[in-house]
């Protein structure tokens, strides 16, 4: 008997990627709102898009049916690369700078969101298997 998890369905993978994308947009909304910014779509997009692009590209490329809920190494790598590429793309796409404080806050919030969602998904999956 194998201990490998059963591959996730395409609809499950899509749902988890949408949840992660929504969490990244929530990160952007919180960031803009915390700096008394205008919560218009363009302001939110300027923060969210540079993080969404690498996340969605990498999440789709990492065997998502096998690894969409995986915390280590896929989730950790996905989080780290998203945090590294986000500020770079923010500068390239929107000519926005990213202070060290912004990068640290982004790293922390996205760790809670991206890795936290995977932790919750793992716990729920285990709970359903034991029920």
Helices and strands as residue ranges (DSSP letters): H 10-34, H 41-61, H 64-67, I 71-75, H 76-94, H 100-110, I 111-115, H 116-130
